[in-house]
Amino acid sequence: MTPPLGISRFVIKRTIDDPSISLFDIFSGAFPFAVIMLLVLISIILYPRLSLYLV
């Protein structure tokens, strides 16, 4: 789920090799995780103390 999001999805599609599962299904399944990662990134940028809390 790190930066090469698109490439990872194409690899998953090729690995599954099931015609009933479309690339759209794979992208829509991974979309919530990408949104959560983006929200965490934004919150760390806005509140840097979150990343230093355990130090």
mmCIF entry with sequence, helices, sheets and N, C-alpha, C, O atoms, coordinates in Angstrom:
data_MODEL
# 
_entry.id   MODEL 
# 
_entity.id                         1 
_entity.type                       polymer 
_entity.pdbx_number_of_molecules   1 
# 
_entity_poly.entity_id                      1 
_entity_poly.type                           'polypeptide(L)' 
_entity_poly.nstd_linkage                   no 
_entity_poly.nstd_monomer                   no 
_entity_poly.pdbx_seq_one_letter_code       MTPPLGISRFVIKRTIDDPSISLFDIFSGAFPFAVIMLLVLISIILYPRLSLYLV 
_entity_poly.pdbx_seq_one_letter_code_can   MTPPLGISRFVIKRTIDDPSISLFDIFSGAFPFAVIMLLVLISIILYPRLSLYLV 
_entity_poly.pdbx_strand_id                 A 
# 
loop_
_entity_poly_seq.entity_id 
_entity_poly_seq.num 
_entity_poly_seq.mon_id 
_entity_poly_seq.hetero 
1 1  MET n 
1 2  THR n 
1 3  PRO n 
1 4  PRO n 
1 5  LEU n 
1 6  GLY n 
1 7  ILE n 
1 8  SER n 
1 9  ARG n 
1 10 PHE n 
1 11 VAL n 
1 12 ILE n 
1 13 LYS n 
1 14 ARG n 
1 15 THR n 
1 16 ILE n 
1 17 ASP n 
1 18 ASP n 
1 19 PRO n 
1 20 SER n 
1 21 ILE n 
1 22 SER n 
1 23 LEU n 
1 24 PHE n 
1 25 ASP n 
1 26 ILE n 
1 27 PHE n 
1 28 SER n 
1 29 GLY n 
1 30 ALA n 
1 31 PHE n 
1 32 PRO n 
1 33 PHE n 
1 34 ALA n 
1 35 VAL n 
1 36 ILE n 
1 37 MET n 
1 38 LEU n 
1 39 LEU n 
1 40 VAL n 
1 41 LEU n 
1 42 ILE n 
1 43 SER n 
1 44 ILE n 
1 45 ILE n 
1 46 LEU n 
1 47 TYR n 
1 48 PRO n 
1 49 ARG n 
1 50 LEU n 
1 51 SER n 
1 52 LEU n 
1 53 TYR n 
1 54 LEU n 
1 55 VAL n 
# 
_struct_asym.id          A 
_struct_asym.entity_id   1 
# 
loop_
_struct_conf.conf_type_id 
_struct_conf.id 
_struct_conf.pdbx_PDB_helix_id 
_struct_conf.beg_label_comp_id 
_struct_conf.beg_label_asym_id 
_struct_conf.beg_label_seq_id 
_struct_conf.pdbx_beg_PDB_ins_code 
_struct_conf.end_label_comp_id 
_struct_conf.end_label_asym_id 
_struct_conf.end_label_seq_id 
_struct_conf.pdbx_end_PDB_ins_code 
_struct_conf.beg_auth_comp_id 
_struct_conf.beg_auth_asym_id 
_struct_conf.beg_auth_seq_id 
_struct_conf.end_auth_comp_id 
_struct_conf.end_auth_asym_id 
_struct_conf.end_auth_seq_id 
_struct_conf.pdbx_PDB_helix_class 
_struct_conf.details 
_struct_conf.pdbx_PDB_helix_length 
HELX_P HELX_P1 AA1 LEU A 5  ? ILE A 16 ? LEU A 5  ILE A 16 1 ? 12 
HELX_P HELX_P2 AA2 LEU A 23 ? LEU A 46 ? LEU A 23 LEU A 46 1 ? 24 
HELX_P HELX_P3 AA3 PRO A 48 ? LEU A 50 ? PRO A 48 LEU A 50 5 ? 3  
# 
_struct_conf_type.id          HELX_P 
_struct_conf_type.criteria    ? 
_struct_conf_type.reference   ? 
# 
loop_
_atom_site.group_PDB 
_atom_site.id 
_atom_site.type_symbol 
_atom_site.label_atom_id 
_atom_site.label_alt_id 
_atom_site.label_comp_id 
_atom_site.label_asym_id 
_atom_site.label_entity_id 
_atom_site.label_seq_id 
_atom_site.pdbx_PDB_ins_code 
_atom_site.Cartn_x 
_atom_site.Cartn_y 
_atom_site.Cartn_z 
_atom_site.occupancy 
_atom_site.B_iso_or_equiv 
_atom_site.pdbx_formal_charge 
_atom_site.auth_seq_id 
_atom_site.auth_comp_id 
_atom_site.auth_asym_id 
_atom_site.auth_atom_id 
_atom_site.pdbx_PDB_model_num 
ATOM 1   N N  . MET A 1 1  ? 0.800   -1.201  0.000   1.00 0.00 ? 1  MET A N  1 
ATOM 2   C CA . MET A 1 1  ? 0.000   0.000   0.000   1.00 0.00 ? 1  MET A CA 1 
ATOM 3   C C  . MET A 1 1  ? 0.846   1.270   0.000   1.00 0.00 ? 1  MET A C  1 
ATOM 4   O O  . MET A 1 1  ? 0.302   2.374   0.027   1.00 0.00 ? 1  MET A O  1 
ATOM 5   N N  . THR A 1 2  ? 2.146   1.128   -0.030  1.00 0.00 ? 2  THR A N  1 
ATOM 6   C CA . THR A 1 2  ? 2.979   2.319   -0.058  1.00 0.00 ? 2  THR A CA 1 
ATOM 7   C C  . THR A 1 2  ? 3.001   2.903   -1.470  1.00 0.00 ? 2  THR A C  1 
ATOM 8   O O  . THR A 1 2  ? 2.248   2.423   -2.317  1.00 0.00 ? 2  THR A O  1 
ATOM 9   N N  . PRO A 1 3  ? 3.802   3.887   -1.763  1.00 0.00 ? 3  PRO A N  1 
ATOM 10  C CA . PRO A 1 3  ? 3.679   4.693   -2.977  1.00 0.00 ? 3  PRO A CA 1 
ATOM 11  C C  . PRO A 1 3  ? 3.248   4.029   -4.292  1.00 0.00 ? 3  PRO A C  1 
ATOM 12  O O  . PRO A 1 3  ? 2.405   4.605   -4.979  1.00 0.00 ? 3  PRO A O  1 
ATOM 13  N N  . PRO A 1 4  ? 3.752   2.893   -4.678  1.00 0.00 ? 4  PRO A N  1 
ATOM 14  C CA . PRO A 1 4  ? 3.285   2.390   -5.985  1.00 0.00 ? 4  PRO A CA 1 
ATOM 15  C C  . PRO A 1 4  ? 1.915   1.716   -5.880  1.00 0.00 ? 4  PRO A C  1 
ATOM 16  O O  . PRO A 1 4  ? 1.783   0.516   -6.118  1.00 0.00 ? 4  PRO A O  1 
ATOM 17  N N  . LEU A 1 5  ? 0.903   2.502   -5.522  1.00 0.00 ? 5  LEU A N  1 
ATOM 18  C CA . LEU A 1 5  ? -0.443  1.950   -5.341  1.00 0.00 ? 5  LEU A CA 1 
ATOM 19  C C  . LEU A 1 5  ? -0.967  1.302   -6.616  1.00 0.00 ? 5  LEU A C  1 
ATOM 20  O O  . LEU A 1 5  ? -1.496  0.191   -6.574  1.00 0.00 ? 5  LEU A O  1 
ATOM 21  N N  . GLY A 1 6  ? -0.828  1.972   -7.727  1.00 0.00 ? 6  GLY A N  1 
ATOM 22  C CA . GLY A 1 6  ? -1.344  1.448   -8.988  1.00 0.00 ? 6  GLY A CA 1 
ATOM 23  C C  . GLY A 1 6  ? -0.641  0.181   -9.431  1.00 0.00 ? 6  GLY A C  1 
ATOM 24  O O  . GLY A 1 6  ? -1.282  -0.771  -9.876  1.00 0.00 ? 6  GLY A O  1 
ATOM 25  N N  . ILE A 1 7  ? 0.673   0.169   -9.310  1.00 0.00 ? 7  ILE A N  1 
ATOM 26  C CA . ILE A 1 7  ? 1.442   -1.003  -9.734  1.00 0.00 ? 7  ILE A CA 1 
ATOM 27  C C  . ILE A 1 7  ? 1.065   -2.211  -8.884  1.00 0.00 ? 7  ILE A C  1 
ATOM 28  O O  . ILE A 1 7  ? 0.948   -3.323  -9.398  1.00 0.00 ? 7  ILE A O  1 
ATOM 29  N N  . SER A 1 8  ? 0.877   -1.993  -7.587  1.00 0.00 ? 8  SER A N  1 
ATOM 30  C CA . SER A 1 8  ? 0.490   -3.093  -6.700  1.00 0.00 ? 8  SER A CA 1 
ATOM 31  C C  . SER A 1 8  ? -0.849  -3.690  -7.113  1.00 0.00 ? 8  SER A C  1 
ATOM 32  O O  . SER A 1 8  ? -1.037  -4.905  -7.047  1.00 0.00 ? 8  SER A O  1 
ATOM 33  N N  . ARG A 1 9  ? -1.771  -2.849  -7.534  1.00 0.00 ? 9  ARG A N  1 
ATOM 34  C CA . ARG A 1 9  ? -3.101  -3.343  -7.933  1.00 0.00 ? 9  ARG A CA 1 
ATOM 35  C C  . ARG A 1 9  ? -3.011  -4.188  -9.195  1.00 0.00 ? 9  ARG A C  1 
ATOM 36  O O  . ARG A 1 9  ? -3.684  -5.213  -9.309  1.00 0.00 ? 9  ARG A O  1 
ATOM 37  N N  . PHE A 1 10 ? -2.185  -3.763  -10.138 1.00 0.00 ? 10 PHE A N  1 
ATOM 38  C CA . PHE A 1 10 ? -2.036  -4.539  -11.367 1.00 0.00 ? 10 PHE A CA 1 
ATOM 39  C C  . PHE A 1 10 ? -1.373  -5.884  -11.087 1.00 0.00 ? 10 PHE A C  1 
ATOM 40  O O  . PHE A 1 10 ? -1.715  -6.888  -11.712 1.00 0.00 ? 10 PHE A O  1 
ATOM 41  N N  . VAL A 1 11 ? -0.429  -5.906  -10.152 1.00 0.00 ? 11 VAL A N  1 
ATOM 42  C CA . VAL A 1 11 ? 0.204   -7.174  -9.774  1.00 0.00 ? 11 VAL A CA 1 
ATOM 43  C C  . VAL A 1 11 ? -0.810  -8.094  -9.111  1.00 0.00 ? 11 VAL A C  1 
ATOM 44  O O  . VAL A 1 11 ? -0.830  -9.294  -9.381  1.00 0.00 ? 11 VAL A O  1 
ATOM 45  N N  . ILE A 1 12 ? -1.652  -7.541  -8.246  1.00 0.00 ? 12 ILE A N  1 
ATOM 46  C CA . ILE A 1 12 ? -2.698  -8.346  -7.603  1.00 0.00 ? 12 ILE A CA 1 
ATOM 47  C C  . ILE A 1 12 ? -3.640  -8.907  -8.645  1.00 0.00 ? 12 ILE A C  1 
ATOM 48  O O  . ILE A 1 12 ? -3.999  -10.082 -8.582  1.00 0.00 ? 12 ILE A O  1 
ATOM 49  N N  . LYS A 1 13 ? -4.046  -8.095  -9.598  1.00 0.00 ? 13 LYS A N  1 
ATOM 50  C CA . LYS A 1 13 ? -4.966  -8.553  -10.656 1.00 0.00 ? 13 LYS A CA 1 
ATOM 51  C C  . LYS A 1 13 ? -4.347  -9.703  -11.449 1.00 0.00 ? 13 LYS A C  1 
ATOM 52  O O  . LYS A 1 13 ? -5.008  -10.697 -11.749 1.00 0.00 ? 13 LYS A O  1 
ATOM 53  N N  . ARG A 1 14 ? -3.094  -9.548  -11.775 1.00 0.00 ? 14 ARG A N  1 
ATOM 54  C CA . ARG A 1 14 ? -2.414  -10.581 -12.566 1.00 0.00 ? 14 ARG A CA 1 
ATOM 55  C C  . ARG A 1 14 ? -2.210  -11.861 -11.747 1.00 0.00 ? 14 ARG A C  1 
ATOM 56  O O  . ARG A 1 14 ? -2.279  -12.966 -12.286 1.00 0.00 ? 14 ARG A O  1 
ATOM 57  N N  . THR A 1 15 ? -1.964  -11.708 -10.466 1.00 0.00 ? 15 THR A N  1 
ATOM 58  C CA . THR A 1 15 ? -1.745  -12.862 -9.605  1.00 0.00 ? 15 THR A CA 1 
ATOM 59  C C  . THR A 1 15 ? -3.039  -13.641 -9.379  1.00 0.00 ? 15 THR A C  1 
ATOM 60  O O  . THR A 1 15 ? -3.028  -14.872 -9.363  1.00 0.00 ? 15 THR A O  1 
ATOM 61  N N  . ILE A 1 16 ? -4.138  -12.938 -9.208  1.00 0.00 ? 16 ILE A N  1 
ATOM 62  C CA . ILE A 1 16 ? -5.425  -13.603 -8.965  1.00 0.00 ? 16 ILE A CA 1 
ATOM 63  C C  . ILE A 1 16 ? -5.847  -14.393 -10.199 1.00 0.00 ? 16 ILE A C  1 
ATOM 64  O O  . ILE A 1 16 ? -6.289  -15.537 -10.091 1.00 0.00 ? 16 ILE A O  1 
ATOM 65  N N  . ASP A 1 17 ? -5.710  -13.782 -11.359 1.00 0.00 ? 17 ASP A N  1 
ATOM 66  C CA . ASP A 1 17 ? -6.027  -14.427 -12.634 1.00 0.00 ? 17 ASP A CA 1 
ATOM 67  C C  . ASP A 1 17 ? -7.445  -15.006 -12.653 1.00 0.00 ? 17 ASP A C  1 
ATOM 68  O O  . ASP A 1 17 ? -7.673  -16.117 -13.131 1.00 0.00 ? 17 ASP A O  1 
ATOM 69  N N  . ASP A 1 18 ? -8.394  -14.222 -12.120 1.00 0.00 ? 18 ASP A N  1 
ATOM 70  C CA . ASP A 1 18 ? -9.802  -14.612 -12.114 1.00 0.00 ? 18 ASP A CA 1 
ATOM 71  C C  . ASP A 1 18 ? -10.579 -13.599 -12.947 1.00 0.00 ? 18 ASP A C  1 
ATOM 72  O O  . ASP A 1 18 ? -10.618 -12.422 -12.590 1.00 0.00 ? 18 ASP A O  1 
ATOM 73  N N  . PRO A 1 19 ? -11.202 -14.025 -14.052 1.00 0.00 ? 19 PRO A N  1 
ATOM 74  C CA . PRO A 1 19 ? -11.898 -13.066 -14.924 1.00 0.00 ? 19 PRO A CA 1 
ATOM 75  C C  . PRO A 1 19 ? -13.107 -12.397 -14.269 1.00 0.00 ? 19 PRO A C  1 
ATOM 76  O O  . PRO A 1 19 ? -13.558 -11.351 -14.737 1.00 0.00 ? 19 PRO A O  1 
ATOM 77  N N  . SER A 1 20 ? -13.640 -12.987 -13.191 1.00 0.00 ? 20 SER A N  1 
ATOM 78  C CA . SER A 1 20 ? -14.817 -12.391 -12.558 1.00 0.00 ? 20 SER A CA 1 
ATOM 79  C C  . SER A 1 20 ? -14.448 -11.203 -11.672 1.00 0.00 ? 20 SER A C  1 
ATOM 80  O O  . SER A 1 20 ? -15.321 -10.416 -11.306 1.00 0.00 ? 20 SER A O  1 
ATOM 81  N N  . ILE A 1 21 ? -13.170 -11.060 -11.323 1.00 0.00 ? 21 ILE A N  1 
ATOM 82  C CA . ILE A 1 21 ? -12.721 -9.940  -10.501 1.00 0.00 ? 21 ILE A CA 1 
ATOM 83  C C  . ILE A 1 21 ? -12.078 -8.907  -11.421 1.00 0.00 ? 21 ILE A C  1 
ATOM 84  O O  . ILE A 1 21 ? -11.074 -9.176  -12.080 1.00 0.00 ? 21 ILE A O  1 
ATOM 85  N N  . SER A 1 22 ? -12.672 -7.736  -11.447 1.00 0.00 ? 22 SER A N  1 
ATOM 86  C CA . SER A 1 22 ? -12.164 -6.692  -12.337 1.00 0.00 ? 22 SER A CA 1 
ATOM 87  C C  . SER A 1 22 ? -11.132 -5.830  -11.609 1.00 0.00 ? 22 SER A C  1 
ATOM 88  O O  . SER A 1 22 ? -11.006 -5.881  -10.386 1.00 0.00 ? 22 SER A O  1 
ATOM 89  N N  . LEU A 1 23 ? -10.419 -5.060  -12.374 1.00 0.00 ? 23 LEU A N  1 
ATOM 90  C CA . LEU A 1 23 ? -9.445  -4.138  -11.810 1.00 0.00 ? 23 LEU A CA 1 
ATOM 91  C C  . LEU A 1 23 ? -10.150 -3.074  -10.972 1.00 0.00 ? 23 LEU A C  1 
ATOM 92  O O  . LEU A 1 23 ? -9.602  -2.595  -9.978  1.00 0.00 ? 23 LEU A O  1 
ATOM 93  N N  . PHE A 1 24 ? -11.351 -2.710  -11.370 1.00 0.00 ? 24 PHE A N  1 
ATOM 94  C CA . PHE A 1 24 ? -12.149 -1.757  -10.595 1.00 0.00 ? 24 PHE A CA 1 
ATOM 95  C C  . PHE A 1 24 ? -12.458 -2.306  -9.210  1.00 0.00 ? 24 PHE A C  1 
ATOM 96  O O  . PHE A 1 24 ? -12.432 -1.557  -8.233  1.00 0.00 ? 24 PHE A O  1 
ATOM 97  N N  . ASP A 1 25 ? -12.751 -3.603  -9.108  1.00 0.00 ? 25 ASP A N  1 
ATOM 98  C CA . ASP A 1 25 ? -13.003 -4.223  -7.806  1.00 0.00 ? 25 ASP A CA 1 
ATOM 99  C C  . ASP A 1 25 ? -11.788 -4.119  -6.895  1.00 0.00 ? 25 ASP A C  1 
ATOM 100 O O  . ASP A 1 25 ? -11.918 -3.850  -5.701  1.00 0.00 ? 25 ASP A O  1 
ATOM 101 N N  . ILE A 1 26 ? -10.632 -4.330  -7.455  1.00 0.00 ? 26 ILE A N  1 
ATOM 102 C CA . ILE A 1 26 ? -9.397  -4.271  -6.669  1.00 0.00 ? 26 ILE A CA 1 
ATOM 103 C C  . ILE A 1 26 ? -9.128  -2.831  -6.221  1.00 0.00 ? 26 ILE A C  1 
ATOM 104 O O  . ILE A 1 26 ? -8.765  -2.603  -5.067  1.00 0.00 ? 26 ILE A O  1 
ATOM 105 N N  . PHE A 1 27 ? -9.301  -1.869  -7.115  1.00 0.00 ? 27 PHE A N  1 
ATOM 106 C CA . PHE A 1 27 ? -9.086  -0.470  -6.751  1.00 0.00 ? 27 PHE A CA 1 
ATOM 107 C C  . PHE A 1 27 ? -10.102 -0.005  -5.718  1.00 0.00 ? 27 PHE A C  1 
ATOM 108 O O  . PHE A 1 27 ? -9.750  0.705   -4.776  1.00 0.00 ? 27 PHE A O  1 
ATOM 109 N N  . SER A 1 28 ? -11.364 -0.401  -5.888  1.00 0.00 ? 28 SER A N  1 
ATOM 110 C CA . SER A 1 28 ? -12.381 0.026   -4.932  1.00 0.00 ? 28 SER A CA 1 
ATOM 111 C C  . SER A 1 28 ? -12.183 -0.642  -3.572  1.00 0.00 ? 28 SER A C  1 
ATOM 112 O O  . SER A 1 28 ? -12.547 -0.062  -2.549  1.00 0.00 ? 28 SER A O  1 
ATOM 113 N N  . GLY A 1 29 ? -11.622 -1.830  -3.540  1.00 0.00 ? 29 GLY A N  1 
ATOM 114 C CA . GLY A 1 29 ? -11.332 -2.482  -2.271  1.00 0.00 ? 29 GLY A CA 1 
ATOM 115 C C  . GLY A 1 29 ? -10.170 -1.849  -1.539  1.00 0.00 ? 29 GLY A C  1 
ATOM 116 O O  . GLY A 1 29 ? -10.140 -1.856  -0.308  1.00 0.00 ? 29 GLY A O  1 
ATOM 117 N N  . ALA A 1 30 ? -9.222  -1.305  -2.260  1.00 0.00 ? 30 ALA A N  1 
ATOM 118 C CA . ALA A 1 30 ? -8.046  -0.692  -1.640  1.00 0.00 ? 30 ALA A CA 1 
ATOM 119 C C  . ALA A 1 30 ? -8.255  0.797   -1.346  1.00 0.00 ? 30 ALA A C  1 
ATOM 120 O O  . ALA A 1 30 ? -7.467  1.400   -0.617  1.00 0.00 ? 30 ALA A O  1 
ATOM 121 N N  . PHE A 1 31 ? -9.290  1.380   -1.897  1.00 0.00 ? 31 PHE A N  1 
ATOM 122 C CA . PHE A 1 31 ? -9.532  2.812   -1.744  1.00 0.00 ? 31 PHE A CA 1 
ATOM 123 C C  . PHE A 1 31 ? -9.655  3.252   -0.280  1.00 0.00 ? 31 PHE A C  1 
ATOM 124 O O  . PHE A 1 31 ? -9.042  4.252   0.094   1.00 0.00 ? 31 PHE A O  1 
ATOM 125 N N  . PRO A 1 32 ? -10.420 2.546   0.563   1.00 0.00 ? 32 PRO A N  1 
ATOM 126 C CA . PRO A 1 32 ? -10.514 2.992   1.966   1.00 0.00 ? 32 PRO A CA 1 
ATOM 127 C C  . PRO A 1 32 ? -9.164  3.022   2.680   1.00 0.00 ? 32 PRO A C  1 
ATOM 128 O O  . PRO A 1 32 ? -8.916  3.914   3.491   1.00 0.00 ? 32 PRO A O  1 
ATOM 129 N N  . PHE A 1 33 ? -8.299  2.066   2.392   1.00 0.00 ? 33 PHE A N  1 
ATOM 130 C CA . PHE A 1 33 ? -6.988  2.051   3.023   1.00 0.00 ? 33 PHE A CA 1 
ATOM 131 C C  . PHE A 1 33 ? -6.142  3.228   2.556   1.00 0.00 ? 33 PHE A C  1 
ATOM 132 O O  . PHE A 1 33 ? -5.398  3.809   3.346   1.00 0.00 ? 33 PHE A O  1 
ATOM 133 N N  . ALA A 1 34 ? -6.249  3.579   1.293   1.00 0.00 ? 34 ALA A N  1 
ATOM 134 C CA . ALA A 1 34 ? -5.505  4.725   0.773   1.00 0.00 ? 34 ALA A CA 1 
ATOM 135 C C  . ALA A 1 34 ? -6.003  6.021   1.404   1.00 0.00 ? 34 ALA A C  1 
ATOM 136 O O  . ALA A 1 34 ? -5.208  6.913   1.698   1.00 0.00 ? 34 ALA A O  1 
ATOM 137 N N  . VAL A 1 35 ? -7.302  6.128   1.610   1.00 0.00 ? 35 VAL A N  1 
ATOM 138 C CA . VAL A 1 35 ? -7.867  7.328   2.245   1.00 0.00 ? 35 VAL A CA 1 
ATOM 139 C C  . VAL A 1 35 ? -7.388  7.436   3.692   1.00 0.00 ? 35 VAL A C  1 
ATOM 140 O O  . VAL A 1 35 ? -7.033  8.521   4.151   1.00 0.00 ? 35 VAL A O  1 
ATOM 141 N N  . ILE A 1 36 ? -7.379  6.321   4.401   1.00 0.00 ? 36 ILE A N  1 
ATOM 142 C CA . ILE A 1 36 ? -6.911  6.337   5.789   1.00 0.00 ? 36 ILE A CA 1 
ATOM 143 C C  . ILE A 1 36 ? -5.437  6.735   5.852   1.00 0.00 ? 36 ILE A C  1 
ATOM 144 O O  . ILE A 1 36 ? -5.049  7.519   6.719   1.00 0.00 ? 36 ILE A O  1 
ATOM 145 N N  . MET A 1 37 ? -4.608  6.205   4.942   1.00 0.00 ? 37 MET A N  1 
ATOM 146 C CA . MET A 1 37 ? -3.198  6.585   4.933   1.00 0.00 ? 37 MET A CA 1 
ATOM 147 C C  . MET A 1 37 ? -3.034  8.071   4.649   1.00 0.00 ? 37 MET A C  1 
ATOM 148 O O  . MET A 1 37 ? -2.172  8.722   5.240   1.00 0.00 ? 37 MET A O  1 
ATOM 149 N N  . LEU A 1 38 ? -3.853  8.615   3.751   1.00 0.00 ? 38 LEU A N  1 
ATOM 150 C CA . LEU A 1 38 ? -3.788  10.039  3.443   1.00 0.00 ? 38 LEU A CA 1 
ATOM 151 C C  . LEU A 1 38 ? -4.198  10.877  4.651   1.00 0.00 ? 38 LEU A C  1 
ATOM 152 O O  . LEU A 1 38 ? -3.572  11.898  4.934   1.00 0.00 ? 38 LEU A O  1 
ATOM 153 N N  . LEU A 1 39 ? -5.235  10.462  5.360   1.00 0.00 ? 39 LEU A N  1 
ATOM 154 C CA . LEU A 1 39 ? -5.668  11.201  6.547   1.00 0.00 ? 39 LEU A CA 1 
ATOM 155 C C  . LEU A 1 39 ? -4.616  11.166  7.649   1.00 0.00 ? 39 LEU A C  1 
ATOM 156 O O  . LEU A 1 39 ? -4.402  12.168  8.332   1.00 0.00 ? 39 LEU A O  1 
ATOM 157 N N  . VAL A 1 40 ? -3.965  10.038  7.827   1.00 0.00 ? 40 VAL A N  1 
ATOM 158 C CA . VAL A 1 40 ? -2.892  9.951   8.821   1.00 0.00 ? 40 VAL A CA 1 
ATOM 159 C C  . VAL A 1 40 ? -1.729  10.862  8.421   1.00 0.00 ? 40 VAL A C  1 
ATOM 160 O O  . VAL A 1 40 ? -1.164  11.552  9.268   1.00 0.00 ? 40 VAL A O  1 
ATOM 161 N N  . LEU A 1 41 ? -1.377  10.867  7.153   1.00 0.00 ? 41 LEU A N  1 
ATOM 162 C CA . LEU A 1 41 ? -0.305  11.735  6.679   1.00 0.00 ? 41 LEU A CA 1 
ATOM 163 C C  . LEU A 1 41 ? -0.635  13.203  6.913   1.00 0.00 ? 41 LEU A C  1 
ATOM 164 O O  . LEU A 1 41 ? 0.210   13.967  7.377   1.00 0.00 ? 41 LEU A O  1 
ATOM 165 N N  . ILE A 1 42 ? -1.848  13.590  6.594   1.00 0.00 ? 42 ILE A N  1 
ATOM 166 C CA . ILE A 1 42 ? -2.258  14.986  6.791   1.00 0.00 ? 42 ILE A CA 1 
ATOM 167 C C  . ILE A 1 42 ? -2.234  15.348  8.268   1.00 0.00 ? 42 ILE A C  1 
ATOM 168 O O  . ILE A 1 42 ? -1.791  16.436  8.635   1.00 0.00 ? 42 ILE A O  1 
ATOM 169 N N  . SER A 1 43 ? -2.713  14.435  9.124   1.00 0.00 ? 43 SER A N  1 
ATOM 170 C CA . SER A 1 43 ? -2.719  14.735  10.556  1.00 0.00 ? 43 SER A CA 1 
ATOM 171 C C  . SER A 1 43 ? -1.308  14.848  11.116  1.00 0.00 ? 43 SER A C  1 
ATOM 172 O O  . SER A 1 43 ? -1.070  15.662  12.008  1.00 0.00 ? 43 SER A O  1 
ATOM 173 N N  . ILE A 1 44 ? -0.375  14.057  10.620  1.00 0.00 ? 44 ILE A N  1 
ATOM 174 C CA . ILE A 1 44 ? 1.014   14.160  11.091  1.00 0.00 ? 44 ILE A CA 1 
ATOM 175 C C  . ILE A 1 44 ? 1.657   15.453  10.592  1.00 0.00 ? 44 ILE A C  1 
ATOM 176 O O  . ILE A 1 44 ? 2.473   16.053  11.291  1.00 0.00 ? 44 ILE A O  1 
ATOM 177 N N  . ILE A 1 45 ? 1.295   15.876  9.397   1.00 0.00 ? 45 ILE A N  1 
ATOM 178 C CA . ILE A 1 45 ? 1.828   17.143  8.889   1.00 0.00 ? 45 ILE A CA 1 
ATOM 179 C C  . ILE A 1 45 ? 1.269   18.320  9.696   1.00 0.00 ? 45 ILE A C  1 
ATOM 180 O O  . ILE A 1 45 ? 1.999   19.256  10.020  1.00 0.00 ? 45 ILE A O  1 
ATOM 181 N N  . LEU A 1 46 ? -0.014  18.270  10.015  1.00 0.00 ? 46 LEU A N  1 
ATOM 182 C CA . LEU A 1 46 ? -0.632  19.372  10.754  1.00 0.00 ? 46 LEU A CA 1 
ATOM 183 C C  . LEU A 1 46 ? -0.237  19.364  12.230  1.00 0.00 ? 46 LEU A C  1 
ATOM 184 O O  . LEU A 1 46 ? -0.095  20.426  12.835  1.00 0.00 ? 46 LEU A O  1 
ATOM 185 N N  . TYR A 1 47 ? -0.060  18.190  12.809  1.00 0.00 ? 47 TYR A N  1 
ATOM 186 C CA . TYR A 1 47 ? 0.262   18.053  14.229  1.00 0.00 ? 47 TYR A CA 1 
ATOM 187 C C  . TYR A 1 47 ? 1.512   17.175  14.383  1.00 0.00 ? 47 TYR A C  1 
ATOM 188 O O  . TYR A 1 47 ? 1.395   15.986  14.681  1.00 0.00 ? 47 TYR A O  1 
ATOM 189 N N  . PRO A 1 48 ? 2.692   17.740  14.185  1.00 0.00 ? 48 PRO A N  1 
ATOM 190 C CA . PRO A 1 48 ? 3.923   16.947  14.229  1.00 0.00 ? 48 PRO A CA 1 
ATOM 191 C C  . PRO A 1 48 ? 4.171   16.288  15.586  1.00 0.00 ? 48 PRO A C  1 
ATOM 192 O O  . PRO A 1 48 ? 4.919   15.313  15.661  1.00 0.00 ? 48 PRO A O  1 
ATOM 193 N N  . ARG A 1 49 ? 3.570   16.791  16.647  1.00 0.00 ? 49 ARG A N  1 
ATOM 194 C CA . ARG A 1 49 ? 3.752   16.188  17.964  1.00 0.00 ? 49 ARG A CA 1 
ATOM 195 C C  . ARG A 1 49 ? 3.222   14.754  17.992  1.00 0.00 ? 49 ARG A C  1 
ATOM 196 O O  . ARG A 1 49 ? 3.660   13.953  18.818  1.00 0.00 ? 49 ARG A O  1 
ATOM 197 N N  . LEU A 1 50 ? 2.301   14.425  17.116  1.00 0.00 ? 50 LEU A N  1 
ATOM 198 C CA . LEU A 1 50 ? 1.790   13.050  17.067  1.00 0.00 ? 50 LEU A CA 1 
ATOM 199 C C  . LEU A 1 50 ? 2.896   12.057  16.719  1.00 0.00 ? 50 LEU A C  1 
ATOM 200 O O  . LEU A 1 50 ? 2.936   10.945  17.246  1.00 0.00 ? 50 LEU A O  1 
ATOM 201 N N  . SER A 1 51 ? 3.780   12.467  15.837  1.00 0.00 ? 51 SER A N  1 
ATOM 202 C CA . SER A 1 51 ? 4.850   11.557  15.430  1.00 0.00 ? 51 SER A CA 1 
ATOM 203 C C  . SER A 1 51 ? 5.960   11.462  16.471  1.00 0.00 ? 51 SER A C  1 
ATOM 204 O O  . SER A 1 51 ? 6.746   10.514  16.462  1.00 0.00 ? 51 SER A O  1 
ATOM 205 N N  . LEU A 1 52 ? 6.023   12.444  17.366  1.00 0.00 ? 52 LEU A N  1 
ATOM 206 C CA . LEU A 1 52 ? 7.062   12.460  18.393  1.00 0.00 ? 52 LEU A CA 1 
ATOM 207 C C  . LEU A 1 52 ? 6.535   12.028  19.747  1.00 0.00 ? 52 LEU A C  1 
ATOM 208 O O  . LEU A 1 52 ? 7.259   12.112  20.739  1.00 0.00 ? 52 LEU A O  1 
ATOM 209 N N  . TYR A 1 53 ? 5.319   11.577  19.815  1.00 0.00 ? 53 TYR A N  1 
ATOM 210 C CA . TYR A 1 53 ? 4.667   11.287  21.100  1.00 0.00 ? 53 TYR A CA 1 
ATOM 211 C C  . TYR A 1 53 ? 5.402   10.216  21.897  1.00 0.00 ? 53 TYR A C  1 
ATOM 212 O O  . TYR A 1 53 ? 5.550   10.354  23.111  1.00 0.00 ? 53 TYR A O  1 
ATOM 213 N N  . LEU A 1 54 ? 5.857   9.169   21.254  1.00 0.00 ? 54 LEU A N  1 
ATOM 214 C CA . LEU A 1 54 ? 6.479   8.051   21.956  1.00 0.00 ? 54 LEU A CA 1 
ATOM 215 C C  . LEU A 1 54 ? 7.981   8.221   22.170  1.00 0.00 ? 54 LEU A C  1 
ATOM 216 O O  . LEU A 1 54 ? 8.623   7.359   22.771  1.00 0.00 ? 54 LEU A O  1 
ATOM 217 N N  . VAL A 1 55 ? 8.538   9.317   21.686  1.00 0.00 ? 55 VAL A N  1 
ATOM 218 C CA . VAL A 1 55 ? 9.983   9.510   21.806  1.00 0.00 ? 55 VAL A CA 1 
ATOM 219 C C  . VAL A 1 55 ? 10.307  10.151  23.134  1.00 0.00 ? 55 VAL A C  1 
ATOM 220 O O  . VAL A 1 55 ? 11.476  10.398  23.430  1.00 0.00 ? 55 VAL A O  1 
# 
